[in-house]
Amino acid sequence: MTPHLLLVKNMVCHRCVLAVEDILTKNQIPFLKVIFGEIHLVDKPDTRQKEILSNALENIGFELIDNHVSGLIEKLNSMLSGRPETKRVAKKKK
């Protein structure tokens, strides 16, 4: 058993996590956990499993990220989008 990490684009809420867990369960792909933007599989998926997973994810608006740099960028975007916007308050002149 060698855990394997897959990165997923556009996973930004708890509902996204549940949808991905459902896909993995329905396709009998064993996983350890699913968190925002990450799928932690029990083993490295074979070519067929990865293709099935990729297609199922794309059908609901997600995308597997194969490039590590793209994964880091997506993770940063996800973190930044979760931050509340800062509003500038104009100071009154005396």
Backbone hydrogen bonds in HBPLUS format (Angstrom, degrees):
<---DONOR---> <-ACCEPTOR-->    atom                        ^
c    i                          cat <-CA-CA->   ^        H-A-AA   ^      H-
h    n   atom  resd res      DA  || num        DHA   H-A  angle D-A-AA Bond
n    s   type  num  typ     dist DA aas  dist angle  dist       angle   num
A0004-HIS N   A0041-LEU O   3.04 MM  37  5.08 160.8  2.08 131.6 136.5     1
A0041-LEU N   A0004-HIS O   2.74 MM  37  5.08 155.1  1.80 169.5 164.0     2
A0006-LEU N   A0039-ILE O   2.87 MM  33  5.07 161.0  1.90 150.1 156.3     3
A0039-ILE N   A0006-LEU O   2.83 MM  33  5.07 155.8  1.89 152.7 156.8     4
A0065-ILE N   A0007-LEU O   2.82 MM  58  5.25 165.0  1.84 145.2 144.1     5
A0008-VAL N   A0037-GLY O   2.91 MM  29  4.64 162.3  1.94 117.5 121.2     6
A0009-LYS N   A0063-GLU O   2.67 MM  54  5.01 170.1  1.68 154.1 156.8     7
A0016-CYS N   A0013-CYS O   3.09 MM   3  5.26 125.4  2.40  98.3 111.8     8
A0017-VAL N   A0013-CYS O   3.28 MM   4  6.74 152.8  2.36 145.9 152.5     9
A0018-LEU N   A0014-HIS O   3.02 MM   4  6.38 160.7  2.06 151.7 156.3    10
A0019-ALA N   A0015-ARG O   2.92 MM   4  6.15 153.2  1.99 145.8 153.1    11
A0020-VAL N   A0016-CYS O   2.99 MM   4  6.26 157.2  2.04 151.7 157.3    12
A0021-GLU N   A0017-VAL O   2.91 MM   4  6.15 162.4  1.94 154.0 159.2    13
A0022-ASP N   A0018-LEU O   2.97 MM   4  6.12 151.0  2.05 142.8 150.6    14
A0023-ILE N   A0019-ALA O   3.06 MM   4  6.37 153.6  2.13 143.2 149.7    15
A0024-LEU N   A0020-VAL O   2.99 MM   4  6.27 165.3  2.01 156.0 159.2    16
A0025-THR N   A0021-GLU O   2.94 MM   4  6.12 160.4  1.98 148.5 154.0    17
A0026-LYS N   A0022-ASP O   2.88 MM   4  6.02 170.9  1.88 155.0 157.6    18
A0027-ASN N   A0023-ILE O   3.03 MM   4  6.13 146.6  2.15 145.4 153.8    19
A0029-ILE N   A0024-LEU O   2.88 MM   5  5.02 175.3  1.89 152.7 153.5    20
A0028-GLN N   A0025-THR O   3.08 MM   3  5.00 161.9  2.11 106.3 110.1    21
A0042-VAL N   A0030-PRO O   3.19 MM  12  5.70 170.1  2.20 123.8 124.9    22
A0032-LEU N   A0040-HIS O   2.61 MM   8  5.41 164.1  1.64 156.8 162.8    23
A0033-LYS N   A0040-HIS O   3.38 MM   7  5.27 154.3  2.45 130.3 137.3    24
A0040-HIS N   A0033-LYS O   2.88 MM   7  5.27 168.6  1.89 172.7 170.9    25
A0035-ILE N   A0038-GLU O   3.02 MM   3  5.26 156.2  2.08 143.2 150.7    26
A0038-GLU N   A0035-ILE O   2.86 MM   3  5.26 173.8  1.86 138.5 138.6    27
A0050-LYS N   A0046-ASP O   2.98 MM   4  6.19 165.3  2.00 160.8 165.1    28
A0051-GLU N   A0047-THR O   3.00 MM   4  6.17 153.7  2.07 145.4 152.4    29
A0052-ILE N   A0048-ARG O   2.93 MM   4  6.16 164.6  1.96 155.3 159.3    30
A0053-LEU N   A0049-GLN O   2.86 MM   4  6.01 166.2  1.88 152.1 156.4    31
A0054-SER N   A0050-LYS O   2.84 MM   4  5.91 161.2  1.88 144.4 150.3    32
A0055-ASN N   A0051-GLU O   2.99 MM   4  6.15 165.5  2.01 150.5 153.8    33
A0056-ALA N   A0052-ILE O   2.98 MM   4  6.15 163.7  2.00 151.1 155.9    34
A0057-LEU N   A0053-LEU O   2.88 MM   4  6.02 159.1  1.92 153.2 159.0    35
A0058-GLU N   A0054-SER O   2.98 MM   4  6.14 159.1  2.02 147.1 153.0    36
A0059-ASN N   A0055-ASN O   3.02 MM   4  6.23 144.6  2.15 143.9 153.1    37
A0060-ILE N   A0057-LEU O   3.11 MM   3  5.50 146.7  2.23 106.1 115.4    38
A0062-PHE N   A0057-LEU O   2.85 MM   5  4.92 162.0  1.88 142.1 136.1    39
A0061-GLY N   A0058-GLU O   3.18 MM   3  4.99 168.3  2.19 103.5 105.8    40
A0071-GLY N   A0067-ASN O   3.00 MM   4  6.29 148.2  2.11 147.0 156.8    41
A0072-LEU N   A0068-HIS O   2.99 MM   4  6.33 149.8  2.08 147.1 154.3    42
A0073-ILE N   A0069-VAL O   3.01 MM   4  6.32 159.7  2.05 152.9 158.2    43
A0074-GLU N   A0070-SER O   2.93 MM   4  6.13 161.9  1.96 148.7 153.6    44
A0075-LYS N   A0071-GLY O   2.95 MM   4  6.13 155.6  2.01 145.0 151.8    45
A0076-LEU N   A0072-LEU O   2.98 MM   4  6.22 159.1  2.02 149.0 154.0    46
A0077-ASN N   A0073-ILE O   2.93 MM   4  6.18 163.5  1.95 153.7 158.2    47
A0078-SER N   A0074-GLU O   2.91 MM   4  6.09 156.0  1.96 147.9 154.5    48
A0079-MET N   A0075-LYS O   2.96 MM   4  6.20 155.9  2.02 146.8 153.2    49
A0080-LEU N   A0076-LEU O   2.87 MM   4  6.09 162.1  1.90 154.6 159.5    50
A0081-SER N   A0077-ASN O   2.87 MM   4  5.97 152.5  1.95 146.6 154.1    51
A0082-GLY N   A0079-MET O   3.31 MM   3  5.38 141.0  2.48  96.3 106.8    52
A0083-ARG N   A0080-LEU O   3.16 MM   3  5.39 159.8  2.21 106.1 112.3    53
